[in-house]
Amino acid sequence: MYASTECSSAQPRPICSPSRSPTPFLPNMGYFEFLPANRETDSEANTELIDLADVEVGKEVTGFHNAAPEFKFIRRKNVLLSIEFDKTDESELQWAVERSSELLRPLGASVAEYTSRTCTKTIPGHYVIYWELLLREKAEAPAPAVLEKCCLAMEEEMNIGYRHDRASDLIGPLEIRVVRAGTFDEVMEEAIGRGASINQYKVPRCVGLGPTAELLDSRVESAHFSPEYLLRHMLAGATDRATFKATVPVVTYENLQPYIQRIANGDRSAILFR
């Protein structure tokens, strides 16, 4: 069953996952607005309202259930992650979360809610995925190594554009930030406090910089990166943050300032240029 404030529809393929199955909508049981899935800005949208039967010729539906056209959900408006040339929509993100979270099931854990954003404070930028976990009775929180595998599993399920940019180091390793239980209830309360309708509220699958991101970051209990990056630094088997900091040299501008000054003064020593 698909239900929303706009319409409702039955699921004709009960065996399929609802997130992967097309949904038939009856033209006389709802209101529809069709937007091109690949358009970049709102200015590209045609503001003229048309009937379902008058959708531009050449646009295709997923299929038909009897005479009812079937549609596949792509994403909500303004839900798109992008760092460089990559574009990850809501349905692709949901698929990656579902597949990677399968690693948690044997441990008695699952993803209760999630959202995402891009982080460009690092070079290169990377995806940040917020997970609120649901633990079965007496189940312990997943170990860091398991969540690192979840990061890698998510990356492997992303589209070819993302994987190409990751392989080219145009995108940094994906990060999962685990937030404490109840965080997404607080996100809803914060949105309602800003005027959102409680009846139409949906968990945002992508957030920008602002109060929602600040709230999420203030509730983070642990952060985990795809282990591929750590493996490049020869830290396989010891990927915890303390070991990383102790092993990988980190310098500040103050550390480098004497050497920068020597270069500015014409020093061409091999140690400065090798």
C-alpha positions as CSV (number, residue, x, y, z in Angstrom):
1,M,0.0,0.0,0.0
2,Y,1.3,3.5,-0.9
3,A,-0.4,6.3,1.0
4,S,0.2,10.0,1.2
5,T,-1.8,13.2,1.7
6,E,-2.1,13.4,-2.1
7,C,-3.3,9.9,-3.0
8,S,-3.3,6.2,-2.2
9,S,-2.5,3.2,-4.2
10,A,-2.2,-0.6,-3.8
11,Q,1.1,-2.5,-4.2
12,P,0.5,-5.0,-7.0
13,R,3.8,-6.9,-6.3
14,P,3.7,-7.8,-2.6
15,I,6.8,-10.0,-2.9
16,C,9.0,-7.1,-4.1
17,S,10.5,-4.5,-1.7
18,P,8.3,-1.4,-1.7
19,S,11.3,0.8,-2.3
20,R,12.2,-1.1,-5.5
21,S,8.7,-1.7,-6.9
22,P,6.9,0.7,-9.3
23,T,3.6,2.0,-8.0
24,P,0.4,2.3,-10.1
25,F,-1.6,5.6,-9.6
26,L,-5.1,6.0,-10.8
27,P,-5.6,9.3,-12.7
28,N,-9.0,9.9,-11.0
29,M,-7.7,9.4,-7.4
30,G,-5.0,12.0,-7.0
31,Y,-3.2,15.1,-8.1
32,F,0.1,14.8,-9.9
33,E,3.0,17.2,-10.8
34,F,5.7,15.7,-13.0
35,L,9.2,17.2,-12.8
36,P,12.2,16.1,-15.0
37,A,14.4,13.9,-12.8
38,N,17.6,15.3,-14.3
39,R,16.8,19.0,-14.2
40,E,19.2,21.2,-12.2
41,T,17.1,24.2,-11.2
42,D,13.5,25.2,-10.6
43,S,13.7,27.6,-13.5
44,E,13.8,24.6,-15.9
45,A,10.3,23.5,-14.8
46,N,7.2,24.3,-16.9
47,T,4.8,26.1,-14.6
48,E,1.7,25.1,-16.7
49,L,-0.5,22.5,-15.0
50,I,-1.6,19.7,-17.3
51,D,-3.6,16.5,-17.1
52,L,-2.0,13.1,-16.7
53,A,-3.0,12.3,-20.3
54,D,-1.2,15.4,-21.5
55,V,2.3,14.6,-20.2
56,E,4.8,15.4,-22.9
57,V,5.1,12.8,-25.6
58,G,8.2,10.7,-25.3
59,K,8.2,10.7,-21.5
60,E,7.9,7.0,-20.4
61,V,6.2,5.4,-17.4
62,T,7.8,2.4,-15.7
63,G,5.0,0.1,-17.0
64,F,1.3,-0.6,-16.7
65,H,-0.8,-2.6,-14.2
66,N,-3.9,-3.3,-16.3
67,A,-4.6,0.2,-17.7
68,A,-3.1,2.1,-14.8
69,P,0.3,3.6,-15.5
70,E,3.1,2.7,-13.0
71,F,5.7,5.1,-11.8
72,K,9.0,4.7,-10.0
73,F,9.8,7.1,-7.2
74,I,13.1,8.9,-7.8
75,R,13.4,11.6,-5.2
76,R,11.7,14.4,-3.5
77,K,12.4,18.0,-4.5
78,N,15.9,19.2,-3.4
79,V,17.1,15.8,-2.4
80,L,20.3,15.3,-4.3
81,L,23.8,14.7,-3.0
82,S,26.7,16.0,-5.2
83,I,30.4,16.8,-4.6
84,E,31.9,16.9,-8.1
85,F,30.3,15.3,-11.1
86,D,28.4,12.7,-9.0
87,K,24.7,12.9,-8.5
88,T,23.1,10.6,-5.9
89,D,19.3,10.8,-5.7
90,E,17.0,9.7,-2.9
91,S,16.2,6.3,-4.2
92,E,19.9,5.4,-4.8
93,L,20.7,6.5,-1.3
94,Q,17.9,4.5,0.2
95,W,19.1,1.4,-1.7
96,A,22.7,1.9,-0.5
97,V,21.5,2.2,3.1
98,E,19.3,-0.9,2.9
99,R,22.0,-3.0,1.4
100,S,24.7,-1.9,3.8
101,S,22.5,-2.2,6.9
102,E,22.2,-5.9,6.2
103,L,25.5,-6.3,7.9
104,L,23.9,-5.2,11.1
105,R,21.1,-7.8,11.2
106,P,23.2,-10.7,12.6
107,L,24.1,-8.4,15.5
108,G,20.5,-7.6,16.4
109,A,20.7,-4.0,15.0
110,S,19.0,-2.1,12.2
111,V,18.8,1.4,10.9
112,A,15.8,3.1,12.5
113,E,16.2,6.4,10.5
114,Y,18.8,8.1,8.4
115,T,19.6,11.3,6.6
116,S,22.6,12.7,4.7
117,R,24.5,15.7,3.7
118,T,27.7,16.6,1.9
119,C,30.8,17.9,3.8
120,T,33.2,20.2,1.9
121,K,35.3,21.1,4.9
122,T,37.6,18.2,4.0
123,I,39.5,18.1,0.8
124,P,38.2,16.4,-1.2
125,G,34.6,16.6,0.1
126,H,32.7,13.5,1.1
127,Y,29.2,12.2,1.9
128,V,28.1,12.2,5.6
129,I,25.3,9.7,6.4
130,Y,23.6,10.0,9.8
131,W,22.3,6.7,11.2
132,E,20.0,6.2,14.2
133,L,20.3,2.6,15.2
134,L,17.6,0.3,16.7
135,L,19.0,-2.5,18.9
136,R,17.1,-5.6,19.8
137,E,16.8,-6.4,23.5
138,K,20.2,-7.2,25.0
139,A,22.0,-6.5,21.7
140,E,25.1,-4.4,21.9
141,A,26.1,-1.5,19.7
142,P,27.9,-2.7,16.5
143,A,31.7,-2.6,16.8
144,P,33.6,0.2,14.9
145,A,35.0,-2.4,12.4
146,V,31.4,-3.4,11.5
147,L,30.3,0.2,10.8
148,E,33.4,0.8,8.7
149,K,32.4,-2.2,6.6
150,C,28.9,-0.6,6.3
151,C,30.6,2.6,5.0
152,L,32.4,0.5,2.3
153,A,29.3,-1.4,1.5
154,M,27.4,1.8,0.9
155,E,30.1,3.0,-1.4
156,E,29.9,-0.2,-3.4
157,E,26.2,0.3,-3.9
158,M,26.4,3.9,-5.2
159,N,26.0,4.7,-8.8
160,I,28.8,4.6,-11.3
161,G,29.3,8.4,-11.2
162,Y,30.1,8.3,-7.5
163,R,32.4,5.3,-7.8
164,H,34.3,6.9,-10.6
165,D,34.9,10.0,-8.6
166,R,35.9,8.0,-5.5
167,A,38.4,6.0,-7.6
168,S,39.8,9.3,-9.0
169,D,40.0,10.8,-5.4
170,L,37.5,13.5,-6.3
171,I,35.4,12.4,-3.4
172,G,36.7,11.4,0.0
173,P,35.7,8.3,2.0
174,L,32.1,8.1,3.0
175,E,31.4,8.7,6.6
176,I,28.7,7.2,8.8
177,R,27.8,9.2,12.0
178,V,25.8,7.3,14.5
179,V,23.5,9.5,16.5
180,R,21.9,8.7,19.8
181,A,18.4,7.2,20.1
182,G,15.6,9.8,19.8
183,T,17.6,12.2,17.6
184,F,15.2,12.0,14.7
185,D,12.3,12.8,17.0
186,E,14.2,15.9,17.9
187,V,14.7,16.7,14.3
188,M,10.9,16.4,13.7
189,E,10.2,18.7,16.7
190,E,12.7,21.2,15.4
191,A,11.0,21.2,12.0
192,I,7.6,21.6,13.5
193,G,8.9,24.4,15.6
194,R,9.9,26.2,12.4
195,G,6.4,25.8,10.9
196,A,6.3,22.4,9.3
197,S,3.0,20.6,9.3
198,I,3.0,17.6,11.7
199,N,0.6,15.8,9.3
200,Q,2.8,16.2,6.3
201,Y,6.2,15.9,7.9
202,K,8.6,13.4,6.4
203,V,12.1,12.7,7.6
204,P,14.5,14.7,5.3
205,R,16.9,12.4,3.5
206,C,19.3,15.2,2.7
207,V,20.0,18.3,4.9
208,G,22.0,21.4,4.2
209,L,24.1,23.5,6.6
210,G,21.8,25.0,9.2
211,P,20.0,24.2,12.5
212,T,19.1,20.6,11.4
213,A,22.7,19.7,10.6
214,E,23.9,21.4,13.9
215,L,21.3,19.3,15.9
216,L,22.4,16.1,14.2
217,D,26.1,16.8,14.8
218,S,25.4,17.6,18.5
219,R,23.9,14.1,18.9
220,V,26.7,12.1,17.3
221,E,27.9,9.2,19.4
222,S,30.5,7.8,17.0
223,A,31.9,8.5,13.5
224,H,33.2,5.9,11.0
225,F,34.9,6.1,7.6
226,S,35.2,3.7,4.8
227,P,38.3,1.6,5.6
228,E,39.7,2.0,2.1
229,Y,41.3,5.3,3.1
230,L,42.9,4.0,6.2
231,L,44.2,1.0,4.3
232,R,46.1,3.3,2.1
233,H,48.0,4.5,5.1
234,M,49.0,0.9,6.0
235,L,46.7,0.8,9.0
236,A,44.8,-2.4,8.1
237,G,43.7,-4.2,11.3
238,A,44.2,-1.1,13.4
239,T,41.8,1.5,12.0
240,D,40.6,3.1,15.3
241,R,41.0,6.9,15.5
242,A,43.7,6.9,18.2
243,T,45.9,4.6,16.1
244,F,45.3,6.7,13.0
245,K,46.4,9.9,14.8
246,A,49.4,8.2,16.3
247,T,50.6,6.7,13.0
248,V,49.8,9.3,10.3
249,P,51.9,12.4,10.7
250,V,49.8,15.6,11.1
251,V,51.4,19.0,10.9
252,T,50.2,22.5,11.4
253,Y,51.1,25.8,9.6
254,E,53.4,26.6,12.6
255,N,55.3,23.4,12.0
256,L,55.9,24.2,8.3
257,Q,56.5,28.0,8.7
258,P,60.3,27.7,9.2
259,Y,60.6,25.6,6.0
260,I,58.4,27.9,4.1
261,Q,60.6,30.8,5.1
262,R,63.8,28.9,4.1
263,I,62.3,28.3,0.6
264,A,61.3,32.0,0.4
265,N,64.9,32.9,1.2
266,G,66.2,30.8,-1.7
267,D,67.2,27.7,0.2
268,R,67.1,24.8,-2.4
269,S,68.1,22.0,0.0
270,A,67.1,18.5,-1.1
271,I,65.2,17.9,2.1
272,L,62.8,20.7,1.1
273,F,62.1,19.5,-2.4
274,R,62.4,15.7,-2.5
